[in-house]
Structures are given as C-alpha cells and as structure tokens.
Amino acid sequence: MSAFNDVITPGKFDNMYYLNLKRGLGLLSSDHALVKDPRTRPFVDLYAADQAAFFKAFAHAMEKLAHQGVKTGRKGEVRHRCDAFNFIQG
C-alpha cells in the first residue's frame, strides 16, 4: 500500500505539499503539526508562497545530508526496502 503526500501533483517535485498543508490536506498528524506549531508555521507559509525558497532550502538540506556519509556494516545498512531490515543469510 502506498499514499502520496501530495495528491494534486504527485509526480512533480514542487511546493504543492506546503500549499496542501495550508488547506488541511496533510496526510499524517506530523504534517498537520507543521501548520499548527508556531515554530514551524513560518516555514510552511514561506515554502507555500515561494517555490524558489523551498528549492533553495531543500538543496541546502541535501548538501548537509551528503556530508553525513552512509552507515554500513555494524553501524547501519542501506535498505533494499525502506520499511524492512535487509535479510542477511549466514
């Protein structure tokens, strides 16, 4: 089973997720919390109004993640499926 975070433009990378949050169309309770929390609401408002600001912030976050490195071996694993541990025969 799968669900789209954005039912309006599910195949497009854009800021529609944030526009949908403001319309009450968040999928998870954590999505709705972004709108309700005064600490995160300004980001929802900004990214809903300014797609370029969302793209810039997203690119910056991806750069930060890239510096973290991939944890493998005993420290972690790259999962074949995000919802399950890899099965290792041994």
Secondary structure, DSSP 8 states (H G I E B T S, - for coil): ----S-SSSTTS-SSHHHHHHHTT--SSHHHHHHHH-TTTHHHHHHHHH-HHHHHHHHHHHHHHHHTT----GGG----SBTTB------
